[in-house]
Amino acid sequence: MHGFQLTFFTQLGRTHGLWSIAEWILREAKKLNIKGATVSLAQGGYGRDGEYHTSRFFKLAGRPIEITMAVSPENAEQLFAVINEAGLKIFYMKIPVEYGVTGQNQPERTIL
């Protein structure tokens, strides 16, 4: 299948309503029947503000987070529409990809 890899970048501690931005994106993706996503915590990084964000012993709130998923073009449009409707400003990357699951066209093996 052809579609897009969407990667959203945010920080631990950013919220929308009762949910962290990462949890909110995952919930909305699931509502759109997007089949999977991965959330990764980064060691550190700097954003558009130029400030370095990292995890410190007493301050975890600014730690960078990435949310990555492979989606169809239709799902990408739907997810961006939901994000825009919510009024959120989230940095993202949208990269054309081919995706699928290995072993789909192989005959099922019998294990004795």
N, C-alpha and C positions, 0 to 999 in steps of 0.2 A: 504494500500500500504506500501511497505517497501522501505526505502531509507536512507537518511542521513539528520541530522540536521547540517547545516554548520553555524558556527559563526565566523565572521571575526572581528578582533580588530584593531582599528586604532585611530588616534587622529584628532580632529578638526584642520583644517589648512593644513593637508597633501593633496596634490593634484596629479593628473595625467592629464596632459594637462590642459584643462580649467575647469575640474570637480574636486570636492573633491573626495577622495578615496571612501567614502560612496556612493555618487551620481554615480560615475563611475561603482561601483559594481552593484548598482540597475539597471542602464541602460543596462549593459551587461547581467544581469539575465533576464531582460524583453525581450531582443533580443533572448534569448534561450528559451523563453516561460515558464520560471519559474513563477508559478502562484502568488507568494507573498513573501514579505520579510518585516522585521521590523527593523527599525533603532532606537537605544536607546542611548541617551546621559548619560554617567555616571557622578557621582559627582566627582570621582577621582580614581586614581589607579597608579600603577607603571608598567613599561614595561620591556623589555629585557635589556634596558640601566640602570635599577635600579633607574631612576629618577621618583619622584612622580609628576604626572600630574593632575591638577585640574583646575576648572574654578575660575578665580580671576576677580575682578571688571574690571581691565584694560587688562587682558590677558586671552582670551578664547581659543587661538590657540591650546593649548596642551590638551584640554579636551578629555577624552577617549570616543570613540564611538564603539558600537557593531552593526553589521549587521547580522541578523539571518534569516535563511530560511530552509524549509524542501524541499528536492529535491530527484528525482530519481537517481539511480546510474549513469545513462547516463548523466543526467544534471550536476551532480557533476563533472564527468570527463570533460565535455565540458567547464564548468566554470573555472576549474583549468587550462585547456589548454589555455583559453583566458587570464587568469591572468599571466601565465608563458610567453606567447607570448608577453605580454605587458612589461615584465621584472620587475614586481612589487614584492616586498617582504612584505607580509602581514601575521601576525600571525593569525592562525585559529585553530578551533576545528572541527573535523568531527566525528559525533557520529551516529551510526546506530539507526534508529527509525522506528516505525510504525506510519503512519499518514493518515489522511482522514478527512472527514466532517461528523459530526453527522447527523442522520436523513435521510441518503441516502437510506436506505432499508425499510423505514416506508411508509405506504400508506399516500397519501396526505389527510389532514384533511379538512373538509368542515366547514366553520364558518358561522353560521346563524346570 
